[in-house]
Every structure is written in C-alpha cells, then in structure tokens.
Amino acid sequence: MSRNNKTCDTSTTDVQAESAVIRSAIQRVAAGPELSKSISRDETRQVCGAMLDGRMDPVQSAAFLIGLRMKRETNDEFRGAMDALLERTSSISVNSPRCVGLADPYNGFNRTVQASLAILPVLAACGVPAYSHGVEACSPKYGVTHSTTLQALGGRDDLPLAEAGARLDDPAIGWAYIDQQVFCPALYGLNDFRRLLIKRPAYSTAEVMLTPIKGKDKTHLITGYVHNPYRDIYIMLAEHCGLDSMLLVKGTEGGVIPSLRANVRVERYLNTYIESNKNSENNESEESNEHSSRQTHEFDLSSLNMQRTYRAEDIPDTIPAAKFDEKRPGAKWDIDALSQYCAQKCTNTLAGEHGPTRDAVVLGGALALWHVGESKIMSDAISMAENAIDSGAAKKHFDAGLRA
C-alpha cells in the first residue's frame, strides 16, 4: 500500500511541478510588448513537451506560442522547442554513406508551381540519395505540397521509415518522401490546433530542421527561408541539431529553389568547416570567418546562363479557385487541380520539356550537387543536373519510385 501511495504522490508531484512551469512560462512570455520576459531552454523544452504529449490545455498552448511569437523567440527558446521535437522524432540510418534531406515549407505553395519534388530523382540519378519530408496540408497557406503532388502521381506519401530508407539504398530508386505523421506523430497531432492558431508558431521553423533519415556517415539538409532574421536562427539550429551540413536558400515562397530573376545568395553551414578549409586556395566567393562554421555564397545567374525574366513558373489562372473548407481555411486554389498540374509539370520536366519548371529543377538540383561536393564549380553542377534529365536517368529513378 505504501508503495502504491508513494507512486501516486510522485505522479501528483510531477503534474503539479509541470503545471507550475507552464503557468510561470506563460506569465512571463505573454505579458505584453514591454513586460514580456524570455524563458530558459529547459523551461521551453518542458512546456513544448507537455504540449506535444497532449498534457497542456489548448488555451494555454495558444497563449504560450502567441506570446513567444509576439515577443520574438530567443535562441534558447528555439533550442528548447527543438529539443522537445528531437525527443519525439523517430529516425533511421541508411546504408548509404550520405543522404540529403529536402524540407520545403510545410504549408506548401500557392503562388508558384511546386517543382522541388523533381529534384529528388535528379539527385538520385547523380548518385546522391535524397528524400523530402512534410505533410499533406498545413496552416496558414494550405498550398500544394510533395504529399499532394505524390498523391496526384499515384505514388505513396505514407511510407514507413524503414521502407523509405530502403528506397534510398536501392540504386534503382534513390529517393523517397516521408510524412511527419510517420516520423513525428506528436507534432502531426497538433495540425488541427495550428489551423485554429492561424499565426505561424515556433514549430514552423523547427520542424524543417528534423532529419528522420540519416546517412551512415553524413547527413545533409537543404531548406529555405524568406525573411532575413531567420538566417541566423536556422544556422544556430543546424549546429544545435548536430547536422553535418545545411544549405539555406532564400527561395521562392520560402522553398529550396531560389528566384531565377536575380543572383542567388545562400548560407552554408558545415560542421567540419575549419578542417575542410585549411587547404582552400580560393575563398574569394565566400564571406566567412575562420572561426565560424558558416559561409555565404553568391552566384551570378547571368554568367551561368540561368537568369530569367521570371522568378518561377506562376500558377495559371486556369486552376479553379478553392471553395471554402473549414479544414483548409487559407487555401487559395482547388488543391486537387493544382496538385495534378504540378504533378504533370514535374513529369514533363523529367521527360525533357524545357521551360520555367525545368529551370527551377536544374537550379535547385545544381545547388544541392554543389553543396554536397559532387562539383566544386556551380557551372559543372548545372551541367550534371541537366545531363541527369536529358539522359533520361532522372525520369527512370522517378518512375521507379512511383511504381515501388
């Protein structure tokens, strides 16, 4: 009896302690523009953990996340949120020495054609196993995603981790998509809550940093951003997560493909930066600090014969507008029609069609190939991506992945 009573007392004490942390955190972060205070990394981890595990009242969760957003999250608060996610994320290691993860914004695209899915088989055709992760639909944009495009193609967006990893190890496929519902169900469970929250929570930043599939030796991440203040945040989180490398692209709609209208500027995090640059003979294209793991690179698209008058392929007016759906309140287009259009564009591009979508896939693929070291010269990386398409190799990998 005493043992059972002790267990109950401990449980009650734990609940009371967690409740006190949550209450204190909300009181500090949601006190208004002049009185709000930051909380520690561990406090953020505890509160976010309670939220992810369903132990936190939704009203409290909303107050906490909006409070953080309004006062602006500190690095320690982002680290704490990341810790909570990492503790609840399943991951596997593949046999391939390296792999690349692509992470577009989870809320999708609603201004331009979603083309980055086609980058995956381009990389696979170049001997670089690659995958993407995301969800079918997410607030606030509810745009087209890799998941909806795969559904339109007849492919699978529900692969278990082990099967996705096996596809990366299969030399005939070499690419896969893995859904958040599979590798982090605790975060996926907040999707309806995020719909009601409307505003972008800290998790929208942190979730793209997850790497559910890791290479045996090296794990690389490629993701994008829109607003400049997020550059430092993503670099900080890359180091915090222990990534081997990250390529951060100021991309169209925050994705991994930059605009084709202007010079490309990317941030590069390398976990082995100092060692890899000891023998470097030419750093003229870099803004770097010898004591830092961060590099900034700029590519002149005109000299690479890649500059265009458009940033990306716009969504045509022929796509029907979305009808109001309370489950997709921010949707701009009929998502089924738009996904079918994007699916056809990806297929046509890999079959050799020239145009804006091909330009986007070639540029995005070349950046990835350059980043992981397949080519030290961007012009050569562009040629590699073009050859993967023109030879039909990328299409073979694409079709093999859809059929599997």
C-alpha positions in Angstrom: 0.0 0.0 0.0 2.7 2.4 0.9 4.5 1.7 -2.4 1.3 2.5 -4.4 0.7 5.6 -2.3 4.2 6.7 -3.0 3.7 6.2 -6.7 0.5 8.3 -6.7 2.2 11.0 -4.6 5.2 11.2 -7.1 2.8 11.3 -10.0 0.8 14.1 -8.4 4.0 16.0 -7.6 5.2 15.7 -11.2 1.9 17.0 -12.5 2.0 19.9 -10.1 5.6 20.7 -11.0 4.8 20.7 -14.7 1.7 22.8 -14.2 3.8 25.3 -12.3 6.4 25.5 -15.1 3.7 26.0 -17.7 1.9 28.7 -15.7 5.1 30.6 -14.9 6.3 30.4 -18.6 3.0 31.8 -19.9 3.0 34.6 -17.3 6.4 35.7 -18.4 6.3 35.3 -22.2 2.7 36.7 -22.6 3.0 39.9 -20.5 2.8 42.4 -23.4 5.4 44.2 -25.5 7.1 46.0 -22.6 6.9 43.4 -19.8 7.3 40.1 -21.5 10.4 38.1 -20.5 12.2 35.2 -22.0 12.4 31.7 -20.5 15.2 29.2 -20.4 15.9 26.4 -22.9 14.9 23.7 -20.4 11.6 25.5 -19.5 10.8 25.8 -23.2 11.6 22.1 -23.6 9.3 21.1 -20.7 6.4 23.3 -21.9 6.7 22.2 -25.5 7.0 18.6 -24.4 3.7 18.9 -22.4 2.1 20.5 -25.5 3.3 17.7 -27.9 2.2 15.0 -25.5 -1.3 16.4 -25.1 -0.9 17.3 -21.4 -1.4 21.0 -21.9 -4.7 22.8 -22.3 -5.1 24.2 -25.9 -5.9 27.7 -24.5 -2.6 27.6 -22.6 -0.8 26.3 -25.7 -2.1 29.1 -27.8 -1.2 31.8 -25.2 2.3 30.4 -24.9 3.0 30.2 -28.6 1.5 33.6 -29.5 3.3 35.1 -26.5 6.6 33.7 -27.9 5.8 35.0 -31.4 4.9 38.5 -30.2 7.9 39.0 -28.1 10.1 37.1 -30.6 11.7 33.8 -29.7 15.2 33.8 -28.3 17.8 31.3 -29.4 17.5 29.3 -26.2 13.7 29.2 -26.7 14.2 27.8 -30.2 16.7 25.3 -28.8 14.2 24.2 -26.2 11.4 23.7 -28.7 13.9 21.8 -30.9 14.9 19.6 -28.0 11.2 18.7 -27.4 10.8 17.8 -31.1 14.0 15.8 -31.3 13.0 13.7 -28.3 9.8 12.7 -30.1 11.2 12.2 -33.6 11.9 8.7 -34.9 14.8 8.3 -37.3 16.8 5.6 -39.1 20.2 5.4 -40.6 20.6 4.1 -44.2 23.4 2.0 -45.5 24.3 4.8 -48.0 27.3 6.8 -46.7 25.4 10.0 -47.1 21.9 11.3 -47.8 20.3 14.6 -48.4 17.0 15.8 -46.8 14.9 18.5 -48.6 12.4 20.5 -46.5 10.1 23.0 -48.2 7.7 25.0 -46.0 5.1 22.6 -44.6 2.2 24.9 -45.6 3.0 24.5 -49.3 3.0 26.7 -52.3 0.1 28.8 -53.6 1.9 31.4 -55.9 4.2 29.3 -58.0 4.4 25.8 -59.3 5.8 23.3 -56.7 8.7 21.8 -58.6 11.2 20.7 -55.9 9.8 17.1 -55.8 11.5 16.6 -59.2 14.9 17.5 -57.6 14.9 14.2 -55.7 15.2 11.9 -58.7 17.7 14.3 -60.3 20.0 13.8 -57.2 19.4 10.1 -57.2 20.4 9.9 -60.8 23.7 11.6 -59.8 24.4 9.1 -57.1 23.1 11.2 -54.2 20.3 9.5 -52.2 17.7 12.2 -51.3 14.4 12.4 -49.5 11.9 15.1 -48.6 9.6 15.4 -45.6 6.4 17.3 -44.9 2.6 17.0 -44.5 -0.3 16.9 -46.8 -1.8 20.2 -45.7 -0.8 22.8 -43.1 -1.8 26.3 -41.9 -1.8 29.1 -42.9 -1.4 28.7 -46.7 -2.7 25.1 -47.3 -0.8 25.1 -50.6 0.4 22.2 -52.8 3.0 20.0 -51.1 5.1 17.0 -52.0 2.4 14.9 -50.4 -0.4 16.2 -52.6 1.7 16.0 -55.7 2.7 12.4 -55.0 -1.0 11.5 -54.5 -1.7 13.1 -57.9 1.1 11.0 -59.4 -0.3 7.8 -57.9 2.8 7.5 -55.6 2.8 6.8 -51.9 3.1 9.6 -49.2 2.7 7.2 -46.3 5.9 5.2 -46.4 7.1 3.7 -43.1 10.6 4.9 -42.1 12.2 1.5 -42.9 10.7 1.4 -46.4 11.7 4.9 -47.2 15.2 4.1 -46.1 15.2 1.0 -48.3 14.3 3.1 -51.3 17.2 5.4 -50.7 19.5 2.4 -50.5 18.1 1.0 -53.7 20.3 2.2 -56.6 17.4 2.0 -59.0 15.3 4.4 -56.9 17.5 6.5 -54.6 14.7 8.9 -53.4 11.7 8.9 -51.1 9.2 11.1 -49.3 8.5 10.6 -45.6 5.5 12.2 -43.8 5.6 13.9 -40.5 2.7 11.7 -39.4 5.1 8.8 -39.6 8.3 10.2 -38.0 6.8 12.7 -35.5 3.2 11.9 -34.8 3.2 14.0 -31.7 3.8 17.2 -33.8 1.5 16.0 -36.5 -1.2 15.7 -33.8 -1.1 19.5 -33.4 -2.1 20.1 -37.0 -5.7 21.0 -36.2 -4.6 23.2 -33.4 -2.3 25.0 -35.7 -5.2 25.6 -38.1 -7.1 27.4 -35.3 -4.0 29.2 -34.1 -3.6 30.8 -37.6 -0.3 32.5 -36.8 3.0 30.8 -37.6 4.3 29.1 -34.3 7.9 28.4 -33.4 7.3 24.8 -34.6 7.0 26.0 -38.2 10.7 27.0 -38.0 11.9 24.0 -36.1 10.1 21.2 -38.0 12.0 21.6 -41.2 15.3 21.0 -39.3 14.4 17.4 -38.5 16.2 14.6 -40.3 14.2 11.4 -39.9 16.6 9.6 -42.3 20.3 9.8 -41.8 23.3 8.7 -43.9 25.7 6.2 -42.5 28.5 8.8 -42.4 27.0 12.1 -43.4 23.6 13.7 -43.2 22.9 16.9 -45.2 19.8 19.2 -45.0 18.6 21.7 -47.6 15.9 24.1 -46.7 14.7 27.6 -47.4 13.6 30.9 -45.9 12.0 34.2 -46.8 12.7 36.7 -44.0 16.3 37.6 -43.3 16.2 37.3 -39.5 15.6 33.6 -39.9 19.0 33.0 -41.5 20.8 33.2 -38.1 18.1 31.1 -36.4 18.5 28.3 -39.0 22.2 28.3 -38.8 22.0 28.2 -35.0 19.6 25.3 -35.1 21.7 23.4 -37.6 24.6 23.5 -35.2 22.3 22.6 -32.3 20.9 19.5 -34.1 24.4 18.3 -35.0 23.9 18.3 -38.7 26.9 17.6 -40.9 25.8 20.3 -43.2 23.0 22.6 -44.2 22.3 24.7 -47.3 19.9 27.5 -46.6 18.3 29.1 -49.6 16.4 32.3 -49.9 13.9 30.5 -52.0 10.7 31.3 -53.8 7.9 31.1 -51.2 10.5 30.0 -48.7 11.4 26.8 -50.5 14.6 25.3 -51.6 14.6 26.8 -55.1 15.7 30.4 -55.5 14.3 33.0 -57.8 15.6 32.8 -61.3 15.4 36.6 -61.7 18.3 37.7 -59.5 21.6 36.5 -58.2 21.4 33.5 -55.9 22.6 34.0 -52.3 22.8 31.0 -50.0 24.0 30.4 -46.4 26.0 27.3 -45.9 26.6 25.5 -42.6 29.4 23.0 -42.4 30.1 21.0 -39.3 33.7 20.5 -40.5 34.2 24.0 -41.8 37.6 24.8 -40.3 39.2 21.4 -41.3 37.7 21.4 -44.8 39.0 24.9 -45.5 42.6 24.5 -44.2 43.8 23.8 -47.6 41.4 26.0 -49.5 43.2 28.0 -52.2 40.3 30.3 -53.3 37.8 31.8 -50.8 37.1 34.9 -53.0 33.4 33.9 -53.4 32.9 33.4 -49.7 32.1 35.7 -46.8 33.3 33.7 -43.9 35.0 33.7 -40.6 37.9 31.3 -40.0 36.5 30.6 -36.5 32.9 30.0 -37.9 31.1 27.1 -39.5 29.1 29.4 -41.7 29.7 30.6 -45.2 27.8 32.9 -47.5 27.9 32.3 -51.3 26.5 34.3 -54.1 26.1 33.0 -57.7 25.7 35.3 -60.7 22.9 33.6 -62.7 23.6 35.6 -65.9 27.2 34.2 -66.0 25.7 30.7 -65.6 23.2 31.3 -68.4 20.4 30.7 -65.8 19.0 34.2 -65.3 15.4 34.6 -66.5 12.7 37.3 -66.5 10.6 35.2 -64.2 11.3 34.1 -60.6 9.5 30.8 -61.1 6.5 29.4 -63.1 3.4 31.1 -61.9 0.2 29.1 -61.2 -2.1 29.6 -64.2 -5.5 31.2 -64.0 -7.0 28.0 -65.4 -6.6 26.4 -62.0 -10.0 26.7 -60.2 -10.1 28.8 -57.0 -10.7 26.9 -53.8 -14.1 26.6 -52.3 -14.3 27.4 -48.6 -13.4 24.5 -46.5 -13.1 24.9 -42.7 -10.3 22.3 -42.7 -8.4 24.4 -45.3 -9.4 27.9 -44.4 -6.4 29.6 -46.1 -6.5 27.6 -49.4 -6.3 29.8 -52.5 -6.7 27.1 -55.2 -8.5 23.9 -55.7 -5.8 21.7 -54.2 -6.6 18.6 -56.3 -6.5 20.5 -59.6 -3.3 22.4 -58.6 -1.6 19.1 -57.4 -2.5 17.5 -60.7 -0.9 20.4 -62.6 2.3 20.3 -60.5 2.5 16.6 -61.0 2.2 16.9 -64.7 4.9 19.7 -64.8 7.3 17.5 -62.8 6.7 14.6 -65.1 7.0 16.7 -68.3 10.2 18.3 -67.0 11.9 14.9 -66.2 10.7 13.8 -69.7 12.7 16.6 -71.3 10.3 19.5 -71.5 12.0 22.9 -71.4 10.6 25.9 -69.6 10.4 27.5 -66.2 9.8 24.3 -64.2 12.9 22.7 -65.8 14.9 25.9 -65.0 13.8 25.6 -61.3 14.6 21.9 -61.0 18.0 22.3 -62.7 19.0 25.2 -60.4 17.7 23.6 -57.3 19.4 20.3 -58.2 22.7 22.0 -59.1 22.8 23.8 -55.7 22.3 20.5 -53.9 25.0 18.8 -56.0 27.4 21.7 -55.4 26.7 21.7 -51.7 27.4 18.0 -51.1 30.6 18.2 -53.1 29.6 16.5 -56.3 31.1 19.5 -58.1 33.1 22.4 -56.7 32.1 24.6 -59.6 28.5 25.7 -60.0 28.5 25.6 -63.8 29.6 21.9 -63.7 26.8 21.2 -61.2 24.3 22.7 -63.5 25.6 20.5 -66.3 25.3 17.4 -64.1 21.6 18.2 -63.3 20.9 18.9 -67.0 22.5 15.7 -68.1 20.6 13.7 -65.4 17.4 15.0 -67.1 18.4 14.9 -70.7 19.8 11.4 -70.5 16.5 10.1 -69.1 18.2 8.8 -65.9 16.3 11.1 -63.6 13.0 10.0 -65.2 13.9 6.3 -64.6 14.5 6.9 -60.9 11.3 9.0 -60.7 9.2 6.3 -62.3 10.9 3.5 -60.2 10.0 5.3 -57.0 6.4 5.9 -58.1 6.0 2.2 -59.0 7.6 0.8 -55.9 
